[in-house]
């Protein structure tokens, strides 16, 4: 059965334009991707409290259509940003959004976690808006794989729903040996772990 004419517009990309911590950015999105009509509150909170230096090598783990990774690319204008997602639609839209925002220091990969990232890749900043229902097993894979690709002093930032903040504190302590709660808002918590020497 054909899509009714009144719903044909649903096949068109959506557009999000937003000021992300000092950078006016534009994104194309589509139904089925996370938060397609606006940058979600968790990502907004993370961007406000994440430190990215001009020369940092950054990774957006689970990039969706790319707002966090592309913002990191703007911040790390002398470094680069790598975006990965296991959803080919997310990867396609992230690539479109690299062009829309005129960025030339970005790579986008289809990857299930770190599975398709070169083993010798190293990052100064890794960030993720962890999906609440992904499960602790996946989080442990992410955390240990991130640790393996970080140099001493590198930082791993996450934003999670508040119900997961204590789990993240325990898991970061176990995997990285440290945990810092950066900011707790009404619904989300930003936390960071650092790779120690």
C-alpha positions in Angstrom: 0.0 0.0 0.0 1.4 3.4 -1.0 2.0 6.1 1.6 -1.0 8.5 1.7 -0.2 11.8 -0.1 -0.8 13.7 3.2 2.2 11.8 4.7 4.6 12.0 1.8 6.5 14.8 3.5 7.7 12.3 6.1 10.2 11.0 3.6 11.9 14.4 3.4 14.9 15.1 5.6 14.3 17.2 8.7 16.6 20.2 9.4 17.9 21.3 12.8 19.7 24.6 13.2 21.1 25.3 16.6 23.8 27.3 18.4 25.9 24.7 20.1 28.1 26.4 22.7 29.1 29.2 20.4 28.9 27.4 17.1 25.9 28.0 14.8 25.4 24.6 13.1 22.9 23.0 10.7 22.0 19.3 10.6 19.9 17.2 8.3 18.1 14.3 10.1 15.4 11.8 9.5 12.8 9.8 11.3 14.3 6.8 13.0 17.5 8.5 14.2 17.8 9.6 17.8 16.2 13.0 18.5 15.5 14.0 14.9 13.7 17.2 15.6 16.1 18.9 18.0 19.5 18.4 19.7 18.6 16.4 22.8 19.0 17.7 26.3 21.7 15.2 27.3 23.9 16.1 24.3 23.4 19.8 25.1 24.4 19.3 28.7 27.5 17.3 27.7 28.7 19.9 25.2 28.4 22.6 27.9 30.7 20.7 30.3 33.2 18.9 28.0 36.7 20.3 27.4 38.1 20.0 23.9 41.4 21.6 23.1 42.3 22.9 19.6 44.7 20.1 18.8 42.7 17.2 20.3 42.1 14.0 18.5 38.4 13.3 19.2 36.0 10.4 18.9 32.2 10.5 19.0 31.0 7.0 20.0 27.5 6.4 18.7 27.3 9.7 16.7 23.8 9.6 15.4 23.5 12.4 12.8 26.6 14.0 14.2 26.0 17.0 16.5 28.5 16.1 19.2 31.2 14.9 16.9 30.9 17.9 14.5 30.9 20.3 17.5 34.2 18.6 18.7 35.6 19.1 15.2 34.9 22.8 15.4 36.6 23.0 18.8 39.6 20.9 17.7 40.2 22.9 14.6 43.9 21.9 14.6 43.1 18.3 15.4 40.3 16.1 14.1 37.1 14.3 15.0 36.1 10.7 14.2 32.4 9.8 14.2 31.3 6.2 14.5 27.9 4.6 14.6 26.5 1.1 13.9 23.5 2.5 12.0 24.3 3.1 8.3 21.5 5.8 8.2 23.2 7.7 11.0 26.6 7.4 9.2 25.0 8.7 5.9 23.5 11.7 7.7 26.7 12.4 9.6 28.5 12.5 6.3 25.9 14.9 4.9 26.3 17.1 7.9 30.1 17.3 7.6 29.5 18.9 4.2 26.7 21.2 5.5 29.0 22.6 8.2 32.0 22.9 5.9 34.3 20.8 8.0 37.5 19.1 6.7 38.9 17.5 9.8 36.3 14.8 10.2 36.1 11.1 9.4 32.9 9.1 9.7 32.8 5.3 9.9 30.2 2.6 10.1 31.4 0.6 13.1 29.9 -1.5 15.9 31.5 0.2 18.8 35.3 0.2 18.1 35.2 -2.9 15.8 36.1 -1.0 12.6 38.4 1.6 14.0 42.1 0.9 13.2 43.7 -0.7 16.3 46.5 1.8 16.3 44.1 4.9 16.4 44.6 7.0 19.6 42.3 9.7 20.9 42.6 12.5 23.4 38.9 12.9 23.9 36.2 10.2 23.5 32.6 11.2 24.2 29.3 9.3 24.1 25.6 9.9 24.9 25.2 6.4 26.2 21.8 4.8 25.2 19.9 4.0 28.4 18.7 0.6 27.2 21.9 -0.7 25.6 22.8 -2.8 28.6 25.8 -3.0 31.0 27.6 -5.5 28.8 27.8 -3.1 25.9 28.9 -0.3 28.2 31.8 -2.5 29.5 32.9 -3.2 25.9 32.8 0.5 25.2 34.8 1.4 28.3 37.5 -1.2 27.9 37.8 -0.5 24.1 38.0 3.2 24.8 40.8 2.7 27.4 42.8 0.7 24.9 42.7 3.7 22.5 43.6 6.4 25.0 47.0 7.9 25.9 47.8 8.9 29.5 45.8 12.1 30.2 43.1 11.3 27.6 39.5 11.9 28.7 36.4 9.8 28.2 33.1 11.8 28.7 29.6 10.3 28.9 26.2 11.7 29.5 23.6 9.3 30.9 20.1 9.5 32.4 20.3 10.0 36.1 19.2 6.5 36.8 22.6 5.2 35.4 24.9 7.7 37.1 25.8 5.3 40.0 26.5 2.5 37.6 28.8 4.7 35.5 30.6 5.8 38.7 31.3 2.2 39.6 32.2 1.0 36.1 34.5 4.0 35.5 36.2 3.3 38.8 36.6 -0.4 37.9 37.9 0.2 34.3 39.8 3.5 34.6 40.5 3.7 38.3 38.8 7.1 38.5 35.5 8.9 38.0 34.5 12.5 38.1 30.9 13.7 38.1 31.0 16.9 36.1 27.4 18.0 36.2 24.1 16.5 37.3 21.0 18.1 35.8 17.3 17.4 36.3 17.4 14.3 34.0 21.0 13.7 32.9 24.5 13.4 34.4 27.8 14.2 32.7 30.7 12.1 34.0 34.4 11.8 33.0 37.2 9.3 33.4 40.8 9.9 32.6 43.4 7.4 31.5 46.2 7.5 34.1 49.8 6.6 33.5 
